[in-house]
Amino acid sequence: YVEPDQRAFALYRPWLPEPERQALSDPRVELAFSDGRRLLQELRREGERRFDLVAVLLPDPDTAALNRYFTEELYRDVAALLAPAGVIATRIHSGENALRREQVRYGASVDTTLRQVFAEVVAAPGEESWLFASSVAGVVSVDPDVLAERHRGLGLEPRPFPVEGFRSLLDPKRVEALRLAYERERQREGAALVNRDRQPVSYFFQLAIMADRAASPLGPVLEA
């Protein structure tokens, strides 16, 4: 669990929900206080550790600093540290049922950037949209039947989540609509959607969303 500011973490930790405080107190959890990008590069140089899952749980890239965690360079650092069938998970704000063009461009940018590094990428629709990627085909899925079967195979009793819920959360029509929206945007924009440290397009797409919400005159400039 990586936090950049140890003093800030010490201040807000007592106010976290009880389940989160318990999880952070688990002896299996290792806390690291560092810039996330720097830590990834240090771990790559050491070359000793591999991870089954890396979750990037940060706000949308509405600053240049946050954009560093949505770039091709970050995803390549993560890929180098994943186990053979490891997974990266990241999240973005999206739309429950309908997406404006600015939201599609932003989501397609994150999706396309992941595809520069990983063999398979899937996106789950929702107000908070999750994207999962792996270098091995068939590892990540947003098929509710596949996920229900995997959940049953865990042998958890009592089950903390009803398997029927996967079909509600991941309605196949909505999943396919989101995939097609990103694919159409990728066909229109191509490599211009790839977010890099020196080409922070996801950052600009996110700023365009914010400008649109605020009816700012900068909106058309950011969309150009």
Beta strands, then each sheet from edge to edge (+ up, - down):
strand 1: 2-3
strand 2: 32-33
strand 3: 51-56
strand 4: 82-93
strand 5: 120-124
strand 6: 128-134
sheet 1: 1+ 2+
sheet 2: 3+ 4+ 6- 5+
end
